[in-house]
Amino acid sequence: MATSCPQREADRLDMMNEIFRMTIGDKLFLAPIDPDRTDRVLDIGCGTGIWSAEFGEMFPHCQVKRQNASLFTASRLNLLL
């Protein structure tokens, strides 16, 4: 698990991920991602990290980084822009 949140919260986050996927036709994402041109992915607000892990399994050649949004400060976020 990517965060140190309590198990009950982790379960809730994972359930929300599953509900979201069900609402979009059991897809992991809707973005038009070209697997041949995608080599890095940043998941901000990753919660338990389940989405990042599933994306990494789907695209094993990609470098997947995850950062829980609660750990971001304004100055760190500005560095990404």
Secondary structure, 3 states (H helix, E strand, C coil): CCCCCCHHHHHHHHHHHHHHHHHCCCCCCCCCCCCCCCCEEEEECCCCCHHHHHHHHHCCCCEEEEECHHHCCHHHHHHHC
